[in-house]
Amino acid sequence: MAPATLDEQLAAIVARIGDIPQADARQLDDLKTGLLGRKAGALTAVLRALPTLPPDERRVVGQRANQIKQQVEAALGAREAELAAGARGAGDDLTMPGRSRWRGAVHPVSRTVDEICEIFRELGFARVVGPEAETEAYNFTKLNIPLDHPAADMHDTFYLAPGVVLRTHTSPVQARVMEGYPPPIRVVVPGLCYRRDPWDPSHAPVFEQIEGLVVDEGVSFVDFKAGIDAFVRRFFSAGTPVRFRPSFFPFTEPSAEVDVRCQICRGSGCSTCKQTGWMEIMGAGMVHPAVFEACGVDPERYTGYAFGMGPGRIAMVRHGIPDIRMLYQNDVRFLAQFVE
């Protein structure tokens, strides 16, 4: 009996492809060796015989052999995947309910930052950013904070190098904006800040802050209160009680701390609001003339107000979150509550 031609050998290989989808693991291994094995593989033998053919015939048979090889490899890969999936599921209990799919969402603090900035955008504020590694000049002295002030001590501030700190607030961007742009100025500055604060229900050593600055001719404390009050009632609700308490900050005069009624206890007192019924959301006030002078703005012509708020704390008030540490722990059970 004459030996089979290459065309007949290829036809036999195509016929064996039909055995692959029903093969078990051992049969599949035998088929793989029998078709593609380096020594005795049927397709390997055809490819080795190609150089003996005339050029025109070699090209035609070679193309067909390569096409069949791709079919064989695809069929083998598909069957291997089926067998592997069956092996993984062999011990599964098919009566168990399906696992719910986890979905990602914007973090509540990031969502709060965007919402706050959008409210102020509608009030005419531009959104700007600044560096997190700052010089002592921008972080302290240009903001009327002398370097012997307690806030500049090593136990309150992270120093990267002599004269270079991780910014303790977003206020340095105030100075950078006033130095770079003439009034009128209306900006909000979101970003991370760093302090050696305790890790407790209301403090974190790394936190988001949003700075605001308004500078123009004739800006008064009435404008300041009206702007902050408009934001609070827009962000929370029209009926949210808000109060301004006299305070002190080196870069503002007069200064105030702004509180809203605690949304967790509704004013009755809890650990988050330290039993006061109020939650502080920002420190603010009229820009100190010394800050204007340090930044090259004429304090005789211009006035303005500035504020700094913590979106993390505001998110706590908004959503009734009792412990700020929950915002940092990446607990899916907690974060899943904010998936829309």
Residue frames as qw, qx, qy, qz and C-alpha x, y, z in Angstrom:
[[0.000, 0.889, 0.459, 0.000, 0.00, 0.00, 0.00],
 [0.411, 0.517, -0.026, 0.750, 1.41, 3.37, -1.03],
 [0.294, -0.327, -0.477, 0.761, 2.16, 5.86, 1.75],
 [0.084, 0.854, 0.501, -0.115, -0.42, 8.62, 2.27],
 [0.376, 0.553, 0.104, 0.736, 0.22, 11.88, 0.53],
 [0.168, -0.035, -0.393, 0.903, 0.60, 15.11, 2.52],
 [0.425, -0.204, -0.198, -0.860, -2.93, 16.14, 1.51],
 [0.728, -0.283, -0.590, -0.206, -4.29, 12.83, 2.83],
 [0.504, -0.141, -0.594, 0.611, -2.31, 13.26, 6.05],
 [0.075, -0.077, 0.176, -0.979, -3.76, 16.76, 6.54],
 [0.596, -0.259, -0.397, -0.648, -7.28, 15.44, 5.90],
 [0.692, -0.252, -0.660, 0.149, -6.74, 12.78, 8.60],
 [0.282, -0.053, -0.455, 0.843, -5.56, 15.46, 11.02],
 [0.333, -0.185, -0.088, -0.921, -8.69, 17.56, 10.35],
 [0.695, -0.285, -0.571, -0.332, -10.82, 14.49, 11.11],
 [0.588, -0.202, -0.631, 0.464, -9.10, 14.05, 14.47],
 [0.017, -0.217, 0.206, -0.954, -9.94, 17.65, 15.46],
 [0.603, -0.362, -0.321, -0.634, -13.53, 16.50, 15.94],
 [0.737, -0.259, -0.599, 0.175, -12.38, 14.19, 18.78],
 [0.301, 0.226, -0.416, 0.828, -11.02, 17.08, 20.86],
 [0.376, -0.420, 0.057, -0.824, -14.26, 18.62, 22.30],
 [0.865, -0.329, -0.180, -0.334, -15.27, 15.28, 23.87],
 [0.683, 0.249, -0.581, 0.366, -11.84, 14.25, 25.14],
 [0.657, -0.739, -0.131, 0.068, -11.12, 13.79, 28.84],
 [0.219, -0.897, 0.358, 0.136, -7.83, 14.98, 30.34],
 [0.614, -0.309, 0.665, 0.294, -5.82, 11.86, 29.40],
 [0.629, 0.515, 0.533, 0.235, -7.31, 11.62, 25.90],
 [0.197, 0.980, 0.026, -0.020, -6.63, 15.30, 25.38],
 [0.365, -0.734, 0.515, 0.251, -3.00, 14.82, 26.31],
 [0.659, 0.038, 0.689, 0.301, -2.73, 11.90, 23.84],
 [0.490, 0.772, 0.379, 0.139, -4.31, 13.97, 21.07],
 [0.031, -0.971, 0.193, 0.140, -1.95, 16.86, 21.74],
 [0.473, -0.507, 0.654, 0.302, 1.06, 14.58, 21.56],
 [0.639, 0.262, 0.687, 0.227, -0.25, 12.72, 18.53],
 [0.413, 0.842, 0.320, 0.136, -0.94, 15.90, 16.55],
 [0.111, 0.962, -0.159, 0.195, 1.64, 18.42, 17.70],
 [0.802, -0.507, 0.217, 0.230, 4.35, 16.32, 19.41],
 [0.032, 0.823, -0.463, -0.328, 7.90, 17.21, 18.36],
 [0.242, -0.341, 0.880, 0.223, 8.90, 13.63, 17.54],
 [0.174, 0.210, 0.943, 0.192, 5.77, 11.74, 16.46],
 [0.312, 0.550, 0.367, -0.682, 3.18, 14.46, 15.91],
 [0.574, 0.483, 0.619, 0.231, 1.23, 14.02, 12.68],
 [0.241, 0.961, 0.139, 0.003, 1.20, 17.73, 11.90],
 [0.347, -0.772, 0.439, 0.301, 4.88, 18.03, 12.79],
 [0.635, -0.018, 0.681, 0.365, 5.65, 15.32, 10.23],
 [0.468, 0.755, 0.424, 0.176, 3.79, 17.23, 7.52],
 [0.013, -0.988, 0.108, 0.108, 5.65, 20.45, 8.27],
 [0.504, -0.552, 0.573, 0.337, 9.00, 18.62, 8.16],
 [0.632, 0.233, 0.662, 0.330, 8.17, 17.20, 4.76],
 [0.316, 0.893, 0.203, -0.248, 7.40, 20.58, 3.17],
 [0.098, -0.747, 0.471, 0.459, 11.01, 21.25, 1.98],
 [0.437, -0.064, 0.835, 0.329, 10.80, 18.18, -0.29],
 [0.453, 0.679, 0.572, -0.080, 7.92, 19.65, -2.34],
 [0.403, 0.430, 0.312, 0.745, 8.21, 21.82, -5.43],
 [0.111, -0.038, -0.244, 0.963, 8.02, 25.56, -4.58],
 [0.414, -0.218, -0.280, -0.838, 4.47, 26.13, -5.84],
 [0.708, -0.328, -0.600, -0.178, 3.09, 23.03, -4.12],
 [0.482, -0.120, -0.572, 0.652, 5.11, 23.79, -0.98],
 [0.091, -0.121, 0.140, -0.979, 3.43, 27.19, -0.66],
 [0.611, -0.262, -0.364, -0.653, -0.12, 25.81, -1.01],
 [0.755, -0.254, -0.599, 0.080, 0.40, 22.84, 1.34],
 [0.386, 0.014, -0.478, 0.789, 2.28, 25.01, 3.84],
 [0.279, -0.237, 0.035, -0.930, -0.55, 27.53, 4.07],
 [0.746, -0.289, -0.409, -0.438, -3.11, 24.77, 4.60],
 [0.695, -0.119, -0.608, 0.365, -0.93, 23.08, 7.22],
 [0.159, 0.101, -0.379, 0.906, -0.56, 26.33, 9.18],
 [0.502, -0.273, -0.140, -0.809, -4.31, 26.93, 9.07],
 [0.812, -0.245, -0.509, -0.145, -4.97, 23.41, 10.39],
 [0.521, 0.013, -0.568, 0.637, -2.34, 23.91, 13.10],
 [0.146, -0.210, 0.214, -0.943, -4.18, 27.03, 14.29],
 [0.712, -0.266, -0.309, -0.571, -7.45, 25.09, 14.37],
 [0.768, -0.126, -0.596, 0.198, -5.85, 22.29, 16.38],
 [0.314, 0.078, -0.479, 0.816, -4.28, 24.71, 18.90],
 [0.364, -0.255, 0.032, -0.895, -7.57, 26.62, 19.31],
 [0.796, -0.248, -0.416, -0.364, -9.55, 23.41, 19.88],
 [0.680, -0.067, -0.592, 0.427, -7.00, 22.08, 22.36],
 [0.109, 0.166, -0.358, 0.912, -6.93, 25.41, 24.27],
 [0.544, -0.291, -0.126, -0.777, -10.73, 25.58, 24.47],
 [0.834, -0.231, -0.485, -0.126, -11.01, 22.01, 25.76],
 [0.528, 0.038, -0.552, 0.644, -8.23, 22.58, 28.33],
 [0.153, -0.242, 0.214, -0.934, -10.10, 25.64, 29.62],
 [0.724, -0.282, -0.289, -0.560, -13.34, 23.63, 29.90],
 [0.799, -0.139, -0.555, 0.182, -11.65, 20.86, 31.83],
 [0.322, 0.128, -0.460, 0.817, -9.92, 23.36, 34.15],
 [0.386, -0.290, 0.049, -0.875, -13.21, 25.14, 34.86],
 [0.817, -0.247, -0.410, -0.322, -14.89, 21.82, 35.58],
 [0.667, -0.028, -0.583, 0.462, -12.12, 20.87, 37.99],
 [0.053, 0.204, -0.350, 0.912, -12.45, 24.16, 39.88],
 [0.547, -0.214, -0.002, -0.809, -16.20, 23.77, 40.19],
 [0.585, -0.046, -0.804, -0.095, -16.19, 20.11, 41.11],
 [0.339, -0.226, -0.750, 0.522, -16.43, 20.83, 44.83],
 [0.191, -0.131, 0.051, -0.971, -18.94, 23.71, 44.60],
 [0.175, 0.406, 0.827, -0.348, -22.34, 23.46, 46.24],
 [0.023, 0.269, 0.547, 0.793, -24.71, 24.39, 43.42],
 [0.281, -0.702, -0.648, -0.092, -27.55, 24.95, 45.90],
 [0.359, -0.488, -0.253, 0.754, -25.79, 27.94, 47.52],
 [0.262, 0.914, 0.272, -0.147, -27.05, 31.44, 46.57],
 [0.632, 0.545, 0.033, 0.550, -24.91, 33.46, 44.18],
 [0.481, -0.409, -0.185, 0.753, -22.36, 35.93, 45.52],
 [0.185, 0.940, 0.249, -0.140, -23.35, 39.55, 45.07],
 [0.653, 0.419, 0.061, 0.628, -21.05, 41.55, 42.82],
 [0.368, -0.646, -0.161, 0.650, -19.07, 44.35, 44.44],
 [0.402, 0.771, 0.274, 0.412, -19.25, 47.68, 42.67],
 [0.465, -0.088, -0.162, 0.866, -16.86, 50.59, 43.02],
 [0.034, -0.907, -0.395, -0.146, -17.95, 54.12, 43.84],
 [0.228, 0.665, -0.219, 0.677, -16.53, 57.55, 44.58],
 [0.440, -0.191, -0.654, 0.586, -15.28, 57.78, 48.18],
 [0.176, -0.840, -0.512, 0.028, -17.63, 59.86, 50.38],
 [0.349, -0.683, 0.013, 0.641, -14.88, 62.40, 51.12],
 [0.274, -0.044, 0.544, 0.792, -14.00, 62.80, 47.43],
 [0.002, 0.623, 0.688, 0.372, -17.68, 63.22, 46.66],
 [0.274, -0.839, -0.347, 0.319, -17.96, 65.84, 49.40],
 [0.361, -0.427, 0.248, 0.791, -14.95, 67.75, 48.03],
 [0.165, 0.227, 0.644, 0.712, -16.45, 67.84, 44.54],
 [0.123, -0.750, -0.633, -0.146, -19.86, 68.94, 45.84],
 [0.329, -0.762, -0.175, 0.530, -18.40, 71.73, 47.97],
 [0.299, -0.274, 0.395, 0.825, -16.26, 73.00, 45.09],
 [0.092, 0.442, 0.708, 0.543, -19.25, 72.91, 42.77],
 [0.184, -0.838, -0.494, 0.141, -21.33, 75.00, 45.18],
 [0.298, -0.705, 0.068, 0.640, -18.60, 77.61, 45.40],
 [0.313, 0.059, 0.599, 0.735, -18.11, 77.50, 41.63],
 [0.009, 0.694, 0.641, 0.329, -21.72, 78.59, 41.29],
 [0.290, -0.886, -0.225, 0.282, -20.91, 81.42, 43.73],
 [0.353, 0.921, -0.145, 0.078, -18.11, 82.60, 41.42],
 [0.504, -0.679, 0.521, 0.115, -15.08, 80.78, 42.90],
 [0.662, 0.533, -0.518, -0.099, -12.33, 79.19, 40.78],
 [0.935, -0.334, 0.120, 0.027, -10.77, 75.87, 41.85],
 [0.370, 0.758, -0.510, 0.168, -6.97, 75.90, 42.25],
 [0.938, -0.288, -0.116, 0.151, -4.35, 73.60, 43.78],
 [0.038, 0.875, -0.451, 0.171, -0.87, 73.97, 45.24],
 [0.546, 0.342, -0.740, 0.194, 2.12, 71.87, 46.36],
 [0.804, -0.523, -0.263, -0.106, 1.91, 69.60, 49.40],
 [0.725, -0.225, -0.142, 0.635, 5.60, 70.07, 50.23],
 [0.056, 0.946, 0.161, 0.277, 5.93, 73.72, 51.26],
 [0.420, 0.342, -0.382, 0.749, 8.53, 76.14, 52.54],
 [0.295, -0.469, -0.599, 0.579, 8.23, 77.56, 56.04],
 [0.007, 0.133, -0.061, -0.989, 7.68, 80.96, 54.45],
 [0.418, -0.173, -0.510, -0.731, 4.47, 79.98, 52.67],
 [0.548, -0.359, -0.755, -0.018, 3.24, 77.62, 55.36],
 [0.471, -0.567, -0.478, 0.477, 3.92, 80.01, 58.26],
 [0.299, -0.368, -0.098, 0.875, 5.52, 83.43, 57.96],
 [0.064, -0.147, -0.441, -0.883, 3.56, 84.78, 54.97],
 [0.446, -0.537, -0.628, -0.344, 0.42, 83.83, 56.89],
 [0.256, -0.697, 0.233, -0.628, 1.45, 85.87, 59.95],
 [0.920, -0.385, -0.061, -0.026, 2.56, 82.78, 61.87],
 [0.006, -0.816, 0.571, -0.089, 6.03, 83.33, 63.39],
 [0.690, 0.257, -0.676, 0.024, 8.37, 80.35, 63.40],
 [0.078, 0.175, -0.786, 0.588, 8.37, 80.35, 67.22],
 [0.674, -0.131, 0.015, -0.726, 4.59, 79.78, 67.16],
 [0.593, -0.189, 0.749, -0.226, 3.58, 76.39, 68.67],
 [0.833, 0.447, 0.193, -0.263, 2.09, 75.35, 65.31],
 [0.533, 0.722, -0.440, -0.009, 5.59, 75.37, 63.80],
 [0.453, -0.555, 0.681, -0.152, 7.04, 73.03, 66.42],
 [0.222, 0.291, -0.902, -0.229, 8.31, 69.61, 65.44],
 [0.187, 0.154, 0.921, -0.306, 5.60, 67.93, 67.48],
 [0.479, 0.567, 0.386, -0.548, 2.89, 69.55, 65.33],
 [0.531, 0.733, -0.221, -0.362, 4.51, 69.65, 61.88],
 [0.913, 0.054, 0.310, 0.260, 6.16, 67.05, 59.63],
 [0.018, 0.850, -0.372, -0.372, 9.52, 68.45, 58.50],
 [0.917, 0.386, 0.058, 0.085, 11.01, 67.02, 55.29],
 [0.671, 0.227, -0.103, 0.699, 14.23, 69.05, 55.43],
 [0.265, -0.438, -0.266, 0.817, 15.40, 72.28, 57.05],
 [0.165, 0.349, -0.079, -0.919, 12.87, 74.91, 56.00],
 [0.449, 0.034, -0.646, -0.617, 10.64, 72.42, 54.12],
 [0.390, 0.017, 0.742, -0.545, 7.47, 70.93, 55.59],
 [0.040, -0.396, -0.860, -0.319, 4.46, 68.89, 54.60],
 [0.185, -0.370, -0.066, -0.908, 1.86, 71.61, 54.56],
 [0.009, -0.193, -0.821, 0.537, -0.27, 71.72, 57.69],
 [0.368, 0.636, 0.478, -0.481, -3.14, 73.48, 55.91],
 [0.544, 0.510, 0.494, 0.447, -4.10, 74.58, 52.40],
 [0.067, -0.946, -0.154, 0.278, -3.65, 78.25, 53.38],
 [0.436, -0.422, 0.414, 0.678, -0.20, 78.52, 51.69],
 [0.356, 0.414, 0.650, 0.528, -2.05, 78.54, 48.37],
 [0.028, -0.932, -0.329, 0.153, -3.69, 81.80, 49.53],
 [0.303, -0.749, 0.262, 0.527, -0.29, 83.45, 49.54],
 [0.430, -0.049, 0.684, 0.587, 0.69, 81.94, 46.20],
 [0.250, 0.686, 0.630, 0.263, -2.55, 83.13, 44.56],
 [0.092, -0.955, -0.167, 0.225, -2.27, 86.65, 45.97],
 [0.377, -0.580, 0.427, 0.583, 1.34, 86.90, 44.81],
 [0.371, 0.038, 0.749, 0.548, 0.50, 85.63, 41.34],
 [0.054, 0.579, 0.661, 0.474, -2.81, 87.34, 40.55],
 [0.045, -0.134, 0.186, -0.972, -4.18, 90.83, 41.19],
 [0.248, 0.411, 0.731, -0.485, -7.57, 91.24, 42.92],
 [0.725, -0.297, 0.270, -0.560, -10.43, 90.58, 42.60],
 [0.236, 0.265, -0.935, 0.025, -9.82, 87.00, 43.77],
 [0.788, -0.157, 0.253, -0.538, -12.31, 84.22, 44.51],
 [0.514, 0.346, -0.781, -0.078, -10.78, 80.75, 44.82],
 [0.860, -0.378, 0.230, -0.255, -11.30, 77.45, 46.60],
 [0.279, 0.604, -0.745, 0.049, -8.32, 75.18, 47.22],
 [0.944, -0.242, 0.055, -0.216, -8.91, 71.46, 47.91],
 [0.551, 0.533, -0.612, 0.196, -6.01, 69.23, 48.94],
 [0.834, -0.304, -0.420, 0.190, -4.32, 67.01, 51.51],
 [0.115, -0.812, 0.358, -0.447, -2.80, 68.36, 54.72],
 [0.773, 0.003, -0.569, 0.279, -0.51, 66.74, 57.29],
 [0.279, -0.708, 0.332, -0.558, -0.32, 67.22, 61.05],
 [0.308, 0.134, -0.882, 0.331, 0.88, 65.24, 64.04],
 [0.589, -0.289, 0.082, -0.750, -2.70, 64.89, 65.25],
 [0.406, -0.142, 0.859, -0.277, -3.94, 61.96, 67.34],
 [0.330, -0.049, -0.805, -0.490, -5.73, 59.12, 65.58],
 [0.171, 0.230, 0.755, -0.589, -9.15, 59.34, 67.25],
 [0.326, 0.577, 0.749, -0.023, -12.84, 59.56, 66.30],
 [0.228, 0.931, 0.247, -0.143, -12.53, 63.20, 65.16],
 [0.027, -0.861, 0.420, 0.285, -8.85, 63.60, 64.12],
 [0.933, 0.212, 0.183, 0.227, -6.48, 62.10, 61.57],
 [0.473, -0.555, 0.279, 0.624, -2.82, 62.89, 60.78],
 [0.120, -0.049, 0.602, 0.788, -3.57, 63.12, 57.02],
 [0.260, 0.616, 0.666, -0.331, -6.79, 64.76, 55.94],
 [0.280, 0.538, 0.476, 0.637, -8.48, 66.69, 53.16],
 [0.097, -0.605, -0.319, 0.723, -9.00, 70.41, 53.56],
 [0.331, 0.664, 0.460, 0.488, -10.66, 73.05, 51.40],
 [0.275, -0.396, -0.134, 0.866, -9.38, 76.59, 51.62],
 [0.258, 0.788, 0.495, 0.259, -11.37, 79.57, 50.37],
 [0.343, -0.359, -0.031, 0.868, -10.25, 83.13, 49.70],
 [0.237, 0.834, 0.437, 0.239, -12.04, 86.28, 48.60],
 [0.381, -0.414, -0.012, 0.827, -10.15, 89.53, 48.02],
 [0.223, 0.637, 0.469, 0.570, -11.66, 92.71, 46.57],
 [0.025, 0.232, -0.187, 0.954, -12.42, 96.31, 47.39],
 [0.491, -0.259, 0.068, -0.829, -15.08, 96.78, 50.04],
 [0.668, -0.157, -0.722, -0.089, -15.41, 93.13, 51.20],
 [0.344, -0.527, 0.369, -0.684, -16.89, 93.19, 54.72],
 [0.158, -0.110, 0.920, -0.343, -17.65, 90.81, 57.56],
 [0.649, 0.314, 0.330, -0.610, -21.27, 90.89, 56.41],
 [0.651, 0.491, -0.461, -0.349, -20.18, 89.51, 53.02],
 [0.145, 0.346, -0.911, 0.169, -18.19, 86.84, 54.83],
 [0.392, 0.072, 0.763, -0.509, -21.14, 85.70, 56.95],
 [0.693, 0.425, 0.074, -0.577, -23.53, 85.79, 54.01],
 [0.526, 0.491, -0.651, -0.241, -21.22, 83.68, 51.82],
 [0.055, 0.203, -0.945, 0.252, -20.59, 81.04, 54.48],
 [0.493, 0.191, 0.585, -0.615, -24.25, 80.94, 55.50],
 [0.689, 0.446, -0.198, -0.535, -25.29, 80.46, 51.85],
 [0.399, 0.380, -0.832, -0.070, -22.89, 77.54, 51.50],
 [0.152, -0.076, 0.884, -0.435, -24.02, 75.82, 54.72],
 [0.585, 0.306, 0.427, -0.618, -27.70, 76.06, 53.88],
 [0.655, 0.486, -0.392, -0.426, -27.07, 74.88, 50.32],
 [0.310, 0.365, -0.877, 0.040, -24.88, 71.93, 51.33],
 [0.080, 0.076, 0.902, -0.417, -26.93, 70.64, 54.26],
 [0.000, 0.631, 0.747, 0.209, -30.45, 72.05, 54.10],
 [0.010, -0.645, -0.136, -0.752, -32.20, 75.40, 54.23],
 [0.600, -0.711, -0.116, -0.349, -33.20, 74.80, 57.86],
 [0.807, -0.060, -0.378, 0.449, -29.79, 73.73, 59.19],
 [0.354, -0.932, -0.031, 0.070, -28.87, 75.87, 62.23],
 [0.701, 0.352, -0.150, 0.602, -25.47, 77.57, 61.85],
 [0.386, -0.912, -0.078, 0.117, -23.52, 79.70, 64.31],
 [0.526, 0.621, -0.267, 0.516, -20.37, 81.83, 64.25],
 [0.693, -0.667, -0.154, 0.225, -18.20, 81.77, 67.36],
 [0.085, 0.935, -0.338, 0.074, -15.44, 84.34, 67.97],
 [0.946, -0.125, 0.075, 0.290, -12.02, 82.73, 67.71],
 [0.120, -0.862, 0.375, 0.319, -8.39, 83.49, 66.92],
 [0.875, 0.245, 0.242, 0.341, -6.25, 82.63, 63.90],
 [0.427, -0.495, 0.176, 0.736, -2.98, 84.44, 63.12],
 [0.240, 0.070, 0.578, 0.777, -3.97, 85.00, 59.49],
 [0.143, -0.623, -0.568, -0.519, -7.46, 86.45, 60.05],
 [0.186, -0.314, -0.500, 0.786, -8.83, 89.31, 62.14],
 [0.600, -0.307, 0.553, -0.489, -11.56, 89.16, 63.27],
 [0.249, 0.178, -0.935, -0.178, -11.78, 85.37, 63.27],
 [0.728, -0.100, 0.234, -0.637, -14.64, 82.93, 63.75],
 [0.106, -0.076, 0.988, 0.082, -15.31, 79.23, 63.98],
 [0.588, 0.037, -0.263, -0.765, -18.37, 78.06, 62.09],
 [0.238, -0.009, 0.938, -0.252, -20.56, 75.33, 63.59],
 [0.554, -0.109, -0.463, -0.683, -23.62, 73.50, 62.32],
 [0.754, -0.273, 0.334, -0.495, -26.12, 71.49, 64.32],
 [0.207, -0.314, 0.924, 0.070, -24.79, 67.95, 64.75],
 [0.662, 0.148, -0.405, -0.613, -26.52, 65.71, 62.22],
 [0.417, 0.073, -0.900, 0.101, -25.78, 62.57, 64.23],
 [0.169, -0.325, -0.786, 0.498, -27.49, 63.43, 67.49],
 [0.036, -0.701, -0.497, -0.510, -29.61, 66.32, 66.13],
 [0.065, -0.674, 0.166, -0.717, -28.30, 68.59, 68.84],
 [0.788, -0.560, -0.137, -0.215, -28.87, 66.34, 71.86],
 [0.247, -0.765, 0.587, -0.098, -25.13, 65.66, 72.38],
 [0.996, 0.080, -0.011, 0.032, -22.92, 62.72, 71.42],
 [0.730, -0.421, 0.251, 0.477, -19.27, 61.67, 71.43],
 [0.578, 0.412, 0.346, 0.613, -18.69, 63.02, 67.94],
 [0.044, 0.799, 0.127, 0.586, -19.80, 66.55, 68.84],
 [0.348, 0.119, -0.602, 0.709, -18.31, 66.21, 72.35],
 [0.175, -0.556, -0.753, 0.305, -21.79, 66.49, 73.90],
 [0.039, -0.306, -0.063, 0.949, -22.25, 70.06, 72.63],
 [0.480, 0.628, 0.567, -0.230, -24.86, 69.40, 69.96],
 [0.365, 0.884, -0.135, -0.258, -22.73, 71.34, 67.46],
 [0.856, 0.037, 0.295, 0.422, -20.10, 70.26, 64.95],
 [0.075, -0.780, 0.255, 0.567, -17.35, 72.64, 63.92],
 [0.801, 0.461, 0.350, 0.155, -16.92, 72.62, 60.13],
 [0.581, 0.559, 0.031, 0.591, -14.51, 75.47, 59.46],
 [0.387, -0.611, -0.142, 0.675, -12.32, 78.22, 60.79],
 [0.372, 0.651, 0.396, 0.530, -12.64, 81.53, 59.02],
 [0.258, -0.766, -0.218, 0.547, -12.39, 85.29, 59.24],
 [0.351, 0.935, -0.015, -0.038, -11.30, 88.51, 57.56],
 [0.816, 0.286, -0.136, 0.483, -7.81, 88.33, 56.03],
 [0.515, -0.704, -0.079, 0.482, -5.25, 89.93, 58.36],
 [0.292, 0.945, -0.120, -0.088, -3.61, 93.08, 56.92],
 [0.354, -0.659, 0.632, 0.202, -0.19, 91.59, 57.70],
 [0.688, 0.147, 0.686, 0.186, -0.95, 88.72, 55.30],
 [0.496, 0.838, 0.225, 0.024, -1.86, 91.19, 52.57],
 [0.029, -0.923, 0.362, 0.129, 1.41, 93.05, 53.11],
 [0.543, -0.396, 0.714, 0.196, 3.47, 89.84, 53.04],
 [0.611, 0.323, 0.689, 0.221, 1.86, 88.88, 49.72],
 [0.228, -0.042, 0.364, 0.902, 2.15, 92.28, 48.03],
 [0.087, -0.659, -0.647, -0.373, -1.53, 93.30, 48.31],
 [0.016, 0.357, -0.179, 0.917, -2.39, 96.82, 49.47],
 [0.225, -0.413, -0.830, 0.299, -4.30, 96.42, 52.79],
 [0.081, 0.370, 0.222, -0.898, -5.47, 100.04, 52.59],
 [0.405, 0.206, -0.412, -0.790, -7.30, 99.34, 49.33],
 [0.636, -0.022, -0.689, -0.346, -8.37, 95.71, 49.60],
 [0.518, -0.293, 0.627, -0.502, -10.11, 93.56, 52.18],
 [0.637, 0.131, -0.674, -0.352, -11.20, 89.97, 52.07],
 [0.736, -0.370, 0.416, -0.386, -12.13, 86.83, 53.94],
 [0.396, 0.358, -0.842, -0.080, -10.71, 83.33, 54.10],
 [0.814, -0.265, 0.278, -0.437, -11.96, 80.01, 55.40],
 [0.260, 0.362, -0.893, -0.058, -10.68, 76.48, 55.82],
 [0.809, -0.139, 0.204, -0.533, -12.91, 73.44, 56.21],
 [0.213, -0.297, 0.930, 0.046, -12.41, 69.70, 56.59],
 [0.632, 0.095, -0.455, -0.620, -14.43, 67.71, 54.01],
 [0.416, -0.014, -0.900, 0.128, -13.91, 64.56, 56.08],
 [0.027, 0.217, 0.668, -0.712, -15.62, 66.09, 59.09],
 [0.460, 0.227, -0.045, -0.857, -18.32, 67.60, 56.89],
 [0.554, 0.064, -0.744, -0.368, -18.93, 64.17, 55.30],
 [0.219, -0.131, -0.876, 0.409, -19.33, 62.80, 58.83],
 [0.250, 0.271, 0.382, -0.848, -21.95, 65.44, 59.61],
 [0.506, 0.219, -0.383, -0.741, -23.73, 64.90, 56.29],
 [0.661, 0.050, -0.700, -0.266, -23.91, 61.09, 56.54],
 [0.744, -0.542, 0.120, -0.372, -24.07, 60.63, 60.31],
 [0.803, 0.230, -0.477, 0.273, -20.67, 58.89, 60.51],
 [0.615, -0.785, -0.057, -0.049, -19.64, 58.64, 64.18],
 [0.681, -0.527, 0.332, 0.386, -15.89, 58.00, 63.73],
 [0.351, 0.824, -0.302, -0.327, -13.57, 59.68, 61.19],
 [0.291, -0.443, 0.828, 0.181, -11.34, 56.59, 61.15],
 [0.680, 0.338, 0.641, -0.110, -14.05, 54.74, 59.24],
 [0.495, 0.832, -0.040, -0.247, -13.21, 56.95, 56.25],
 [0.118, 0.747, -0.647, -0.104, -9.67, 55.54, 56.11],
 [0.546, -0.282, 0.778, -0.132, -10.12, 51.82, 56.85],
 [0.370, 0.300, -0.683, -0.554, -11.42, 50.74, 53.41],
 [0.349, 0.122, 0.883, -0.290, -14.05, 48.47, 54.92],
 [0.106, -0.141, -0.717, -0.675, -16.21, 47.39, 51.97],
 [0.176, -0.577, -0.793, 0.087, -19.24, 46.98, 54.23],
 [0.116, -0.669, -0.254, 0.689, -18.98, 50.66, 55.16],
 [0.031, -0.341, 0.415, 0.843, -18.11, 51.98, 51.70],
 [0.044, 0.294, 0.875, 0.383, -20.91, 49.97, 50.05],
 [0.025, 0.690, 0.597, -0.409, -23.42, 52.29, 51.72],
 [0.050, 0.700, -0.078, -0.708, -22.32, 55.09, 49.39],
 [0.209, 0.021, 0.792, 0.574, -22.75, 53.21, 46.10],
 [0.438, 0.324, 0.084, -0.835, -25.45, 54.88, 44.08]]
